Amino acid sequence: MIRSAPIDEALSTGIRRRLDDIRERLARLEARGTKKRQLALGTMNEVGLGKLPLRRSSPGDRHFSGKLKRGAEILGAQLNNPNPILVVRTK
């Protein structure tokens, strides 16, 4: 057991480093996908192409799901139109 402990520690160190590399790669791939969608949507809007299905984005992280009386105000709240997002469906 004593002889195998350093081997286990070395393996765990290697796996930890590999996980860090994989997490960095995941973040890069997610950012690249988001950037490509933004570029495609911007190009479509610029040339007036609306044939692909566009869906309005959902509200941000914080949202109110209750009911308010007409004209009621919530401190710090603003109503605005959501930004369009590009949705591509493949069959």
MIMI-538224 format. One line per field, with one value per residue: residue number from 1; x, y, z of N, C-alpha, C, O in turn; residue in one letter. Coordinates in steps of 0.05 Angstrom, whole numbers, plus 32768, in hexadecimal, padded with zeros to 4 digits. Each point is the difference from the previous one (the first is absolute). Layout:
! residues N
resi: NUM,...
n.x: X,...
n.y: Y,...
n.z: Z,...
ca.x: X,...
ca.y: Y,...
ca.z: Z,...
c.x: X,...
c.y: Y,...
c.z: Z,...
o.x: X,...
o.y: Y,...
o.z: Z,...
resn: A,...
//
This chain:
! residues 91
resi: 1,2,3,4,5,6,7,8,9,10,11,12,13,14,15,16,17,18,19,20,21,22,23,24,25,26,27,28,29,30,31,32,33,34,35,36,37,38,39,40,41,42,43,44,45,46,47,48,49,50,51,52,53,54,55,56,57,58,59,60,61,62,63,64,65,66,67,68,69,70,71,72,73,74,75,76,77,78,79,80,81,82,83,84,85,86,87,88,89,90,91
n.x: 8011,801C,8005,7FDF,8010,802A,8000,7FF7,8023,801D,7FF6,8006,802A,800E,7FF3,8018,8028,8001,7FFE,8027,801C,7FF9,8011,802C,800D,7FFB,801F,8025,8000,8005,802A,8019,7FF8,8012,802B,8008,7FF9,8020,8023,7FFC,8003,8029,8015,7FF7,8012,8029,8003,7FFD,8026,7FDC,801E,8027,7FFC,7FE1,8024,7FD5,801D,8018,7FDB,8006,802A,8008,7FEB,7FE7,7FFF,800F,7FE2,7FFD,8001,7FD7,8024,7FF6,8008,801E,8000,8006,7FD4,800F,7FE6,8008,800B,7FE6,8025,8005,7FE3,802C,7FDD,8020,7FE0,800D,8004
n.y: 7FE8,7FEB,7FD4,7FEA,8000,7FF1,7FD4,7FED,7FFF,7FDE,7FD8,7FF9,7FF6,7FD6,7FE4,8001,7FEC,7FD4,7FF3,8001,7FDD,7FDC,8002,7FF7,7FD5,7FEB,8008,7FE8,7FD7,7FFC,8004,7FDB,7FE1,8007,7FF6,7FD5,7FF0,8006,7FE3,7FD8,7FFC,7FFF,7FD9,7FE0,8005,7FF1,7FD4,8003,7FF0,7FFA,7FF8,8013,7FD5,801F,7FFC,8009,8023,7FDD,7FFE,802B,800B,802C,7FE2,801C,7FE6,8021,8002,8012,801A,8000,7FFC,7FD4,800F,7FFB,7FFF,8026,8004,7FDD,8020,7FD5,8018,7FDC,7FF4,8016,7FDE,7FF5,7FFD,7FE6,8004,7FE0,7FFA
n.z: 8000,801D,7FF8,8015,8029,8005,8006,8027,801C,7FFA,8011,802C,800B,7FFB,8020,8026,7FFF,8008,802B,8016,7FFA,8019,802A,8005,8002,8028,8020,7FFC,8011,802C,8011,7FFE,8020,8029,8006,8006,802A,801F,7FFE,8012,802D,8012,7FFE,801F,8028,8004,8002,802D,800F,7FE6,7FDF,8007,800B,7FFE,801A,800A,8002,8010,801A,800B,800C,7FF8,8019,7FE7,8024,8019,8022,7FD7,8024,7FED,7FE5,8002,802A,7FDF,802D,7FE9,8007,7FE8,7FF0,7FF8,7FDC,8001,8016,7FD9,7FFB,8002,7FE4,8011,7FE0,801D,7FD3
ca.x: 7FEF,8011,800D,7FED,7FF5,800A,7FF5,7FE5,8002,8008,7FE9,7FEC,800B,7FFD,7FE4,7FF8,800A,7FF1,7FE6,8003,8002,7FE5,7FEE,8008,7FF7,7FE3,7FFA,8007,7FEC,7FE6,8002,8001,7FE5,7FF0,800A,7FF6,7FE3,7FFE,8008,7FEB,7FE8,8006,8001,7FE4,7FF2,800C,7FF6,7FE3,7FF8,7FF0,7FF4,8006,7FEF,800B,7FF0,8008,800E,7FF1,8009,8019,8000,7FEC,7FE6,7FE9,7FEC,7FE6,7FEE,7FFF,7FEA,8008,800C,8010,801C,8013,8018,8017,7FF8,7FFD,7FF5,800B,7FFD,8017,8011,7FFB,8015,7FFE,7FFA,8003,7FF6,8007,7FF1
ca.y: 8018,8018,8004,8008,801A,8015,7FFB,800B,801D,8009,7FFD,8014,8019,8000,8002,801B,8011,7FFA,800C,801D,8004,7FFB,8016,8017,7FFA,8002,801D,800B,7FF6,800E,801C,8000,7FFB,8018,8014,7FF9,8006,801D,800A,7FF8,8010,801B,7FFF,7FFD,8019,8014,7FFC,7FFF,7FE4,7FF8,7FE6,7FED,8006,8011,7FFE,8014,7FF4,8000,8015,7FFB,7FEE,8008,8007,7FFF,7FEE,8005,8012,801B,8011,8012,8019,7FFC,8003,7FF1,8011,7FF7,7FEF,800D,7FEF,8005,7FEA,7FEE,7FFF,7FE8,7FEB,7FEF,7FE4,7FF0,7FE4,7FEE,7FE7
ca.z: 8000,8002,7FE6,7FEC,8007,7FED,7FE5,8002,8002,7FE5,7FEF,8007,7FF7,7FE3,7FFA,8007,7FEB,7FE7,8004,7FFD,7FE3,7FF4,8008,7FEF,7FE5,8000,8000,7FE6,7FEC,8006,7FF8,7FE3,7FF6,8005,7FEE,7FE5,7FFF,7FFF,7FE5,7FED,8004,7FF7,7FE2,7FF6,8005,7FEF,7FE5,8000,7FFC,8017,7FFA,8016,8017,8016,8019,8014,8016,8019,8011,800E,8017,8014,7FF5,8012,7FF4,800D,7FF2,800A,7FF6,7FEA,800A,8017,7FFB,8010,8003,7FF1,7FEA,7FE6,7FEB,7FE6,7FEE,8001,7FE8,7FF1,8000,7FE9,8006,7FE8,8004,7FEA,8001
c.x: 8011,800C,7FEB,7FF4,800B,7FF5,7FE3,8000,8008,7FE9,7FEB,8009,7FFC,7FE3,7FF6,8009,7FF0,7FE4,8001,8002,7FE6,7FED,8006,7FF6,7FE2,7FF8,8005,7FEB,7FE5,8001,8000,7FE4,7FEE,8008,7FF6,7FE2,7FFC,8007,7FEA,7FE7,8004,8000,7FE4,7FF1,8009,7FF6,7FE2,7FF6,7FF1,7FF3,8005,7FF0,800F,7FED,800A,800E,7FEF,800B,801A,7FFD,7FEB,7FE6,7FEA,7FEB,7FE4,7FEF,8000,7FE8,800A,800B,8011,801E,8010,8019,8017,7FFA,7FFD,7FF4,800D,7FFC,8019,8010,7FF9,8018,7FFC,7FFC,8002,7FF8,8009,7FF1,8012
c.y: 8019,8006,800A,801C,8016,7FFD,800C,801E,800C,7FFE,8015,801C,8003,8003,801C,8014,7FFC,800C,801E,8007,7FFD,8017,8019,7FFD,8003,801E,800D,7FF8,800E,801D,8002,7FFB,8018,8016,7FFB,8006,801F,800B,7FF9,8011,801D,8002,7FFE,801A,8015,7FFE,7FFD,7FE4,7FF7,7FE4,7FEB,8007,8010,7FFD,8015,7FF3,8002,8017,7FF8,7FEE,8007,8008,7FFC,7FEF,8003,8012,801B,800E,8012,801A,7FFD,8003,7FEF,8010,7FF3,7FEF,8011,7FEB,8008,7FE7,7FEE,8001,7FE7,7FEC,7FEE,7FE3,7FF1,7FE3,7FEF,7FE6,7FE9
c.z: 8000,7FE5,7FEC,8006,7FEE,7FE4,7FFF,8000,7FE5,7FEC,8005,7FF7,7FE2,7FF8,8006,7FEA,7FE6,8003,7FFC,7FE2,7FF2,8007,7FEF,7FE4,7FFE,7FFF,7FE5,7FEB,8005,7FF6,7FE1,7FF4,8003,7FEC,7FE3,7FFD,7FFE,7FE5,7FEB,8003,7FF7,7FE2,7FF5,8004,7FED,7FE4,7FFE,7FFB,8019,7FFC,8016,8018,8015,8018,8013,8017,8019,8011,800E,8018,8014,7FF2,8014,7FF3,800C,7FEF,800D,7FF5,7FEB,800C,8019,7FF9,8013,8000,7FF0,7FE8,7FE7,7FED,7FE6,7FEF,8002,7FE5,7FF1,8002,7FE7,8008,7FE5,8006,7FE8,8003,7FFB
o.x: 7FFA,8003,8008,7FF3,7FF1,7FFB,7FF9,7FF0,7FF5,7FFC,7FF4,7FF0,7FF8,7FFB,7FF1,7FF0,7FF9,7FF5,7FEE,7FF3,7FF8,7FF0,7FEE,7FF6,7FF6,7FEE,7FF1,7FF8,7FF3,7FED,7FF5,7FF9,7FF0,7FEF,7FF8,7FF8,7FEF,7FF3,7FFA,7FF5,7FEF,7FF6,7FF9,7FF1,7FF1,7FFA,7FF5,7FE9,800B,7FED,7FF0,7FFB,8015,7FE8,8019,7FF8,7FEE,8016,8008,7FEB,7FF3,8000,8003,7FF8,7FEE,8007,8002,7FF5,8018,7FF3,800C,8008,7FF9,800B,8006,8012,7FF8,8007,8001,7FFA,8016,7FF4,7FFB,8017,7FE9,800F,7FF1,800C,7FFD,7FF7,7FF7
o.y: 8014,8018,800F,800B,8010,8014,800D,800D,8015,8013,800C,8010,8015,800F,800B,8011,8014,800B,800C,8013,800F,8008,800E,8013,800C,8008,8010,8010,8007,8009,8012,800D,8007,800D,8012,800A,8009,8012,8010,8009,800C,8014,800F,8008,8010,8014,7FFD,7FFC,7FFF,7FF9,7FEF,8018,7FF7,8001,8004,7FEA,8011,800A,7FE9,7FF3,7FEE,8011,7FF2,8005,7FF2,8006,8003,7FF9,8008,800C,8014,7FFA,7FFB,8007,7FE9,7FF7,8017,7FE9,8017,7FEB,800A,8005,7FEB,8009,7FFF,7FF6,8007,7FF3,8009,7FF9,7FE9
o.z: 7FF2,7FF9,7FED,7FEE,7FF6,7FF2,7FED,7FF3,7FF8,7FF0,7FED,7FF7,7FF6,7FED,7FF0,7FF8,7FF2,7FEC,7FF4,7FF7,7FEF,7FEE,7FF7,7FF3,7FEC,7FF1,7FF7,7FF0,7FEC,7FF4,7FF5,7FEC,7FEE,7FF5,7FF2,7FEB,7FF1,7FF6,7FEF,7FEC,7FF4,7FF5,7FED,7FEE,7FF6,7FF3,7FEA,7FF7,8016,800E,8005,8005,8009,7FFD,8003,8009,8003,7FFB,8000,8004,800C,7FEE,8014,7FEA,7FF9,7FE9,8018,7FEB,8001,8011,8009,7FE9,8017,7FEB,8005,7FF3,8001,8000,7FF9,800A,8000,7FEB,800C,8004,7FF5,8011,7FEE,8012,7FE9,8016,7FFF
resn: M,I,R,S,A,P,I,D,E,A,L,S,T,G,I,R,R,R,L,D,D,I,R,E,R,L,A,R,L,E,A,R,G,T,K,K,R,Q,L,A,L,G,T,M,N,E,V,G,L,G,K,L,P,L,R,R,S,S,P,G,D,R,H,F,S,G,K,L,K,R,G,A,E,I,L,G,A,Q,L,N,N,P,N,P,I,L,V,V,R,T,K
//
